[in-house]
Amino acid sequence: MALVLASVVSAVSLTAQQPRLVVGIVVDGLTGETLEKLRPFMDRNGFNRFFNHGAVLDNIDFGTNVNAATASAILATGAAPKVNGIGGGMLYDPITHRREYIFADREENGINTKEPFSPRALRVSTLSDESRIAGAGTTSVHSIAPDATQALIWGGHAGNSAVWLDTYTGTWASTSFYPEFPIPANNANKNYPLSARIDTMQWVPSEVTVSASGLPARLTDSSFKYTFGGNSADKYDKFANSPFVNSEITRLALDYLATLELGRHEGFDILNLTYNLQPYEWSQNVDNRYELYDSYIKLDNDLAQLFTTIDNTIGRDNTLIYIAGTPPRDSRRRDDGRYNIPGGEFSSRKAVSLLNLYLIALYGNGEWVTAFNNGNFYLNAILANERNIEVSTLRRQTADFLVRMAGIGHAYTIDDIVRGDIIVPNASGQARNTIISQSGDVFINLIPGWTLVDDYNFIDHIPQNAYSVAPTTAMFMITAPDIEPKRIDTPVDARAIAPTLAGMLHIRSPNGADTPSVSLK
């Protein structure tokens, strides 16, 4: 069946005209449920462009244990984390207790940033790489994102450029790894720097959001207003999680199209953009749907502006545009105590302390637990070997102890994941998304209503990854001249997206991709 499906797609793609411009859009946190609610109030040339004129895949399945970084790497490479090497945006060193960006690279220099990065952590080729190879260097690939991780994934190894917003300075930044720092990004930093404008910015709901939200009056009557100025150390972080960052990316993208003449060269050019629709972490309300809905409406306006410009300059018949969502992170906060909703706070420091005391009672004095990070407990394998204790046995006893703690729904070992023995939905998806060298020994997941208070780690400000063991899905939408309107609601493996796009572009699939393409006819 897989061979038949691949053959169908190959035959379809060979009859299609290669586009002049490919616009690849990733929207972190995009959900079909919210989009469907707001569609009637959106522009016909924004999100609705895909529903009216393209193919919409409602359930792109990423497996489990994913965040924005792992999801994007799956989309870009057609390979699971176990193959592509991206198990999350951060790596954790249990010896130094330090978190570090997975793309940190001391061999490179930062451009407008102190952080040196490169995409070398990607173990396989990406769709962007294969496009450059197929074009023998004539195809140009540029990537713009709110953060370095997304910019590098979509810039790939062979891209011309990748830029992101540095959240320390508010400037567009890059790395010496890439051959170009585009003129529009340099001009933006010089001519309209964010640092000169951020103090005057106010995020308030648009008139459309006020009338379209359908939310309880207690939310809409109080409205909201957020500012980003002053001397706050996290003002650029806040900005990068607001809808304003999407408008900045759109403005820069329009400058790229005009200045770099994308879509006017031999072959085709690629402009990869990443937008943010994750729940606003600094919301004034426990229920932050009002802010989220407004972010959708504002992004829709940005997309309509971008697509209209492309239609008027490159032409709809010469353009392939897709939007790929990544699963939203859990935005739930503890409800007000007066409502008596069951729940609590899980202290990582207390859990480590209790676990270590338990293991001391079993095996004698020693530091049996070396670290905790992102729901992972790291155990002392060296000490276990010295005491002639099987590490797998130590892991199993640790999991059996932890699952009895208040707030923990599941506790399982790295051995359980490898064997597929965990009792959670989509155990095979969790196995392919787990990189053993980047993982701890024992994993926990909290039950609904409980929140993790990571008081074990006080080292740095870098946020932890947000994972879920439930199957995680998102939307994928695409328009191209040879695609008829179509809706597919059956689950589609996220690893199939890159091969599908490669077939439509008449190029090789990324070298780590081994999942059949999807027929969009």
N, C-alpha and C positions, 0 to 999 in steps of 0.2 A: 504493500500500500504506500509506504514511504517513497519507494522508487517511482511509482506511478505519479504521485503528487509532485515530486521534484521535476519529473519530465513535463508535466502539464505547465508548471510555472516557467520552466526553461523555454518551452515553445511559445508561451504567451509573451515573455519578455523579449524574445528575438524579433517579434513583429512590431514592437513598440519603438517609437523614436526616443533616442537618448535625450534627456533634458539638457538645457544650457545652464540651469541653476538648480541646485538642490539646497533647500533650507530645512535643516534638521533641528527640530525644537524638542527639548526635554523640559517637562514641567514637573518639578519636584512637588509631590503631594496632590497631584490632580486626581479627583475622584469623580466617577460617573454620576453618582447620586447627587452631588452638589451641582454639577454641570447641568444635569437634566432639570433641576428645579429652576435654574436661572436662565436657561436657553430662551424662553419667550421674551426676555428683556435684553437679549444680547444682539449685537450688530449682525447683519446677514453675512458680512465678510470677515467675521472673527471666527469663533469656534463653530458657528453655524455653517460656515463654508464647507466644513468636512461632513457634516450631517446631510447637507443638501447636495453635495457634489462629489463626495469621496467615499472611501471605505472606512467603516468604524468597527474596530475590534474591542468589545467591551471588557473582555477578561484575559488580559495578558498575564500569565502565571509565572511568577518569579521563583516559586518554591517557597522556602521559609528562611528566616534568619537574615533578612535583607534590610538595608537602608538605602539612601539615595545613591551612595557611592557604588555599592555592590550591584544595585539595579541598573545603573547606567553602564557599568562595565559589562554586564550581561548583554545589554542592548547593543553596545558598540562592538563587541567581539563575537557574539553568538555562542559564547562559552560560559560555563558556570564558574564561580569563584575558584573552585578546586583546580580549574584549568587556567583561568586568566590571571590568577594571583591576587585579586582584589577582594579580600574578605571584609573590608570596611574602610572608612576614611582614615582610620587611625590604627597604628600598631602600638602594642603595649609591651614594655620590657619589665618583666616581673622582678628582675634583679635591682634595677635602678628606680623602679616605681615611676617611670616616666612614660608618658604617652607622646607619640611622635606621628606626624602626618605620614601616611603610607608612601607619598610621593616625595618626601624629603630626600634631597640628593646633594651632598656636600661637594660633588664634582662640578656643580653649576653655580652661577651667580644669579641673584635675584635682580630683576629690573623694576625699579620703583618699589621694592620690598626688601626686607632683611632676610626673608625666608627663601632658601635655595631649593628649587623643585625641578623635577623632570618626570616624564611618563615612563621611565625605565622599569618601574614596578609592574607594569603590564607585561605579562609573559608571552602574549600572543599578539598577532596583528589585529587592527581594528578596521572598520568599514572605511574610515578616513584614509588609513594607510593603503588599503587596496585600491582606493580611488586614485591616489597619487601614483602608485605603481602602474596602474592601467593607463594613466595619461602620460607616462614617461616624463613626469615633471611639469606638464602643461596644465594639469588640473591644480587649482589652488584650493587650499583648505584652511579656513579660519574659524576659531572658536572663541566665543564670548560667554562668560558665566559669572555668577555672583561670587564663586569661590574657586580656589585653585584646583581642587580635586575634580570638579566637573569640567573645568576648562581643559585640563590635561587629558582626561579620558577622551574627550571629543576632539581634541587637537591631535591625539595619537602620537606615534613615533615620527611620522613623516610629514605632519602638518606644517604649513607656513608660519602659523602663529597661534597662540592661545593667550588670552588676557582675562584677568579677573579683577575684582574690586578688593584692594588691600584694606582690611578692616582696622588697621592701625592708623593709616594716613588718609584713606578715602580716595586714593588714586588708582588708576588702572595700572595693573602690574603684570609682569610676565617673568620669564626665565631665559637665561642665555642659551638654553637647549635649542630653542627655535631660531631660525635664521632671520625672522622679521619681528619688529615691534611696529605694527601698522601706524601709518601717519595719522589716521583718524583718532586712534587711542592717544597718541602723543598730543595731538591738537586739543583733545578733550581735557587732558590734564592741564594744559597751558591756558586755554582760552575760556573754559567754563568749569574750573575745578569744583568738585563737590564740597571741598572745605570752605569755599566762599559762599556757598548757597545753603548748606545744611541747616544753619541757624534759623533760616526763614521758613523752613518747610513745616507744614502741619498736615497730618493725616486725619481727615474727617470723611465721613461717608458721603458718597456721591448722591445726587438726587435720585438717580435710577435705583441705587441700592435701597434707599429709604422706602421707595414705593414697591420694590420687587421682592424684598426679603421674605415676607410672610412669617416673620418671627414674632414671638410674644412681645406685647407692648412694653413689658418691663425692660426689654433690651433696646428696642428702637426709640423709646421715649427718652431714655437717658443719653442716647447717642454715644460718641466717643471722640476724643481728640488726642493725638500723640505728636510730640515734637522730638527732635533729634539733636538739638543744639546744646550749648553749654560745654562744660569741660568733662562731661561724663566719659569714662574710659571705654564704655561699650556703645557709644552713640553710632558708630559705623556698623557694629553688629546689629543694632536695632534697625538701622536703615536697610541693611542687607536682608532683613527678614520682613520688610514691609513692601507694599506694592510699588513704592517709589523706585526700588532697585530694578523692577521690571521695565519701568519707563526709561531708566538710564540705559539699560541694555538695548531697548528698542531704538533709542536715539542714536546710540553708537552703531547699531546694525544698519540704520539708514545711511549714516555717514560712510560705512564700509561699502555699501552698494553703489553710492555715488562716486566716492574717491577711488576705490580699488577696481571699479568697473567690473564687478562680479557678474557673471553670466554673459559676458561679451568677449570671452576668450575662446581659443580653440578647445574643443572638448567641453567639459562642464566644470563649474566651480561649486564648492560646498561652503555654506555658511552655517555653522552649528551654534545654536543659541540655547542657553539654559535659563529658565525662569523659575521663580519660587512661589508656590502656593501652600507651603507648609503653614500650619497654625501659628499665629503670632504668639511667641512665648511671653511677651511682656504685656499681654492683654490685661485690661483692668477688671475683666469679668471671668469667673470660672467658665461660664458658657461664652466662648469666643466666636460663635458662629457669625455674628454681625460683622466683625472685622474680616472673617474669612470670606463671606459673601462679597464684601466690598472689594477684596483683593481679586476675586474672579471677574467682577464687572470691570474693574480698571485694567486687568490684563487683557480682557476681551477687546477693549478700546485700543490698546497698544497693538494687538495682533491685527485688528482691522486696518489700522494705519499702515502697518508694515506690508500686509498683503495687497492693499490698494496700490501702494507705491510700486511693488513688484509687478503687479498686473499692468501698470501704466508704462513701465520701463522695459521689463524683460518679456512680459506677455505670459498669460496663463498657460498657453499651449507650449511654452518653453520651460515650464517650471514644475518640479516635483517638491511638494512640501509635506512634511509629516510632523505630527505631534505625538510624543511618547510620554506617558505619565510614569512617575515612580510612586510606590506606595507611600501614603502619608504616615508620619510618625504619630505615635499615640499622644493626643493632646489633652487627654482627660486629667483633670485635677481632682483633688479630694473635695467633695461637696461640703457645704457648710454643716458643721456638727449638729445644728438644730434639727436637721432632717433625719438624723439617726441612720444614715446609710452605712452598712457595715464596711469596714476597711481599717487601714492603719498605715504605719510607716515602718519600713524594713530598714534597719540600721546595718550597713555593711560592716562597720567596726565591731558592733556587738556580735554579729554572726561569725566573723573571723575569730573573735576571742573565744566564743563558746565552742566553736569547732576545734580550735587548737587545744582547749582543755579536754575535750572528748578524746582526741587522738593521743594526748599525753597519758590519759588514763589507760588507753589500750596498749601503747607502745613505749611509754617512758618519756622523759623530758626531751624537749627539742622544739624548734620552730617548724612545725609541720605544715603550717599554711604560710606561704611566702608572699602572697599578694591576692588582691581582689580587684577585678576590673570588668565593668559592663556585664555583670551577671555571671562572670567566670571566677571560680576559685582556682588558684594556682597552688599546687602541693609541692613539697620538698622531695623530689625524686632522689637526690643525692643522699639525704638522710635515710630514706627508705632503703636504698641499696646497702648502706652501711649497716642497717639493722636486719638485713636479709628479708625484707618485706617486699612482696610483689607490688609494683606500683598500681597495677590494675585492681588488686585487692584493696589498697588504700583508697583508690577512687570510689570503689563500690561502697565501702563503709562510710565514706564521706557523704555520698549521695543519700544513703539510707538515713543518715543522721539529719541532714539538712531538710529533707522532705517532711520531717516532723516539726519543723519550725513554723510558727505562725506566719501566715502570709505567703508561703511558698506553695505553688500549685504543682510544679514539676521540678525534679532534680535528677539529672542524668549525666553520665560520664562521656568523655570523648570516645571511649570504647563503644558505648551504646550507639553513638551517632554513626560511627564507622560501620557497625554491623547493621544499622537500621532498626535497632531494638527499642527506640524511644517511643513512648505511647503518646504521641502528639500527631495532629493531622499532617499528612505529607512528610513522613519520615525520610523518604528517599530524597525529597527536595532539600531537607535539612542536611543530609549527608553530602550532596553534591555542592552545597553552598558553604561547607565548613572546610577551612584550610587548617590542617592539624598543626602546622608550624606556627600559626598565628593565634591559636586557641589555648584556653586554659584546660584544666583537668576535669572540672565538674561545673556544670551549667545549672542555673536556676531560672525559673520564670515565676513571677508573682501572680496571685489570683486577682481578679478584678476588684477594684476598690483600694488596693494597696499600692503605695508608691515607694520607690527606692530612695533612701537618703544615704548617699555615698559619703559618709563621714570617715571612711577609712582612708580616702585619698584627699590630700590637701595640697598636692604638689603644684599643679598648673591649672591654667584657665581653660585649656582645650576641652571642648564638650565631648562627652562620651557618645558612642553610637547608640541609636535607638533601634532595638531589634524586636521582632515578633516571631513567635513560633507558629502562629496561625498561617495558613496559606495566604500569601499576599499577592494581590492582583492590581492592575491598573489598566488604563485605556491606551489604545493606539489608534491614530487617525491619519489618513493619508489622502492627498489629492494629486492626481497626475492626469495628463491628457487621455490616457487609455484606460482609466479606471472609472467604472460606472458606480453610481451610488449603491452601497451595500452595507448591511449591518450583520456582524457575526457575533453572536452572544455565547457561543461555546468556548470553553477555555482553550487558549493557545499558548504553547510554551514560549516564554520570552526569548529563548535561545533561537527561535525561528525568525525573529525580526531581521537580524543582520543578513542572513542568507536570502530572505525575501527581497530586501532592498538591493542587495548585490545583483540578484537576477534582473531586477527592473533597470539597473544601471549598466547591465552587460559587463560586469566585472567579476573577478573571483570572490568567493566568500572569504571572510577572515580565516586564517589557517587553523584556528581552534574550534571553528564551527562545524558541528556534525549533525545538526537537526534539520530535517526537511523544511523546505520553504512552505509558505502559505499561499494558496491560490486566492487571488483577490478578484478574479473574474466570476 
